[in-house]
Amino acid sequence: MQTSDTLSPKQPGSGIHPLRFLLWLMIVSITMMFAAFTSAYIVRRGEGNWLEFDIPAGMLINTLLIVASSATLQWAWFEARRDEVRRVQIGVFATLALGVAFLVGQWNVWGELVRNKIFFGGVDANPSGSFLYVLTGVHGFHLVTGLIFLLIVFVKSLRFNVHSRQMMAMTNGTIYWHFLGALWLYLYLFLLLNH
């Protein structure tokens, strides 16, 4: 006899893997957080006492790096579908390298801001600079989580656990990385248009 809390094998499930569902929940929550940040940016800018300054040129370089990293990871995903594990390793490693280069570039952008007397907090801080640090810093934190995830995928590929019959980690990593790239493009365009 079946109890009410057990499912019959014939009953349909949700149709989505729990890890994929968790990934989408994470993406939705991050999207909501950045929507709140950019909304607050617009509201605060309208209140006055807003320092206008040029967006550091390094942010364009970072944009090119993250677009390139999405391309290398997408290539790795296609190669995983074709069971070309060596190419998967090359693609994921290239993505990791480009992601680290992005973080180094972001550190350099912050250095340029400091050299231009644009600070995060303190007596000399202006809200416009503080927002720029927060938007890029929180994105950078999520990029670090993406790099950790891709490092796990890379190790799995070294063990030949990424191929056409085991695509969950590769696909989740690719979805998350493309999301981070799209989020950066949004932030970059938002800052260009609202600065």
N, C-alpha and C positions, 0 to 999 in steps of 0.2 A: 504494500500500500504506500502511495506517495503522499508526503506531507506538502503543505502549501509553500514551504521555502525551498523545495528542490525543483529543478527544471527537468522536464521530460526531454530525452534526447531529440524528440521531434519538434520541440519548441524552438523558434528562431531566436538567435542572439542579436546583439546590436549590429553585427556586421563589421565592426571596426576593432582592430587589435587594441588591447589596453595601453600599450606603449604609444601607439599612434594617437589614441584619444588623449592621453596625457600631454603629448606634444602639442596638439591643437589647443588644449586648455592653456598651456604655457604661452603659446603664440597670441591667443586672445587676450590674456592678462597683460602681456608686455605691450601689445597694441593699445590697450586701454590706458596703461601708464603713460605712454608717450603722447597719446591724445590729450591726456590731462596736462602734461608738461607743456605741450605746444599751445594749448588753450590758455594756460596761465601766462605764458610768454606774451601772447597777444593782448590779454587783459592788462598785464603789468606795463607793457609798452605804452598803452593808451593813457596810463596815469601820469606820464611825464617823468622827468629826471632820468632820461634814458640816453646813455652814451652811444652815439653812432660811431662805428669803426668798421674797417674793411675786414671781411672774412679772410683769415690767413690762407695764403696760396697753397699751403700744404694739404688743406682739406680737399682740393681738387685731385692732388696726387693720391690721397687716401681713397677717394672715390674710384679712381682708375684701378687701384690695387684691389679693392673689394669686388669690382666688376670682373676683373681678371680671375680672382679666386673663385667666383661663382662659375665661370667658364671652365676652369680646371676641374672643379668638383663635378660639374654636370658631365664632363667628358669621362671622369672616373666612374660615374654612375652608369653611363652607357656601356663602358667596358666591363663593368661587373655583370651586366645583363648578358654580355657575350662570353662570360667566363674567362676574360683576359686579366687574370689576377695581378700579373706583373704591372700592367698598365694602370690598374686600379691603385696599386701602391704608389706609382709615380704621380698619378693625379691627386691622390689624397695628400701625399707629401708636399707637392707643389702648392696645394691649397693651404696647408699648415704654414708653409714658408711665407706665402703672401699674407696670411692672417697675422703672423708675427710682424711682418714688415708694416702692415697697417697700424698695429699697436705702437711700433716705434715711431711711425709717422705722426700718430696722434700725440705722442709724448713731445715730439718736436713742435707740433702746432701749439701745445700748451706752453712750451718754452718761448715761442714767438709771442704769444699773448703776454707773458710775463715781461719780456723785453720791451713790449709796447705799453707797459704799465696798466694792463688789464688783468685784474686780480679776481680771485674767487670770493674772498671775504675780507673783512677788515675795514679799516677806516677809509682806504682808498678804493674800495670795491664799488662798482656800479652794478645794478641788477642785470644789465645786458650782458656783461662779462660773466656774471655768476650763472646765468641761464646757459650760456655757451658751454661752460665747464660741466654743468649738470647734464645737459643733453648728450654731449660727447662722452662724458665719463660713464654714465649709465649704459650707453650703447657699448662702450669699451668693455664694461663688466660682462655684458651679455655675449660679447664677442669672445671673451676668455672662456666662458662656459661652452661656446660653440667649438673652440679649439680643443677643449678637453674631450668633448664628444667625438670630434674628428680624430683625436689621438687614439681613442678607443677603437674607432673604425679602422684606423691604420694598423693597430696591433692585431685586430681580427684578420685583416687582409694578409698580414705576415704569417698568420696561422692557417691561411687558406679557408677562412670562415666567412668570406664575402664573395659570393658568386650568385648565379642566376637562381639558385634554389634557397639562398639565404640573403635576402635583400633588405630585411627590416632595418638593421642598423644603418646600412648605407642610405636607404631611402629616407629614414628619419633625419639622419645627419644632413642630407642634401636639402630636404625641406627646410630645416632650421637655418642652415647657412644661407639659402636663398632669401629666407625671411629677413635675416640680419642685413643682407645686402640691400634688399628693398627698403628696409627701415632706414639704413644710412642714406640711400638716395633721397628718401622723403625728407630726412633731417637736413641734408645739404641744400636741397632746393628750397625748403622752408626758410632756412637761415639766409640764403641768397635773396629771396623775395621779401623777407621781413627785416632786413638789416639796413 
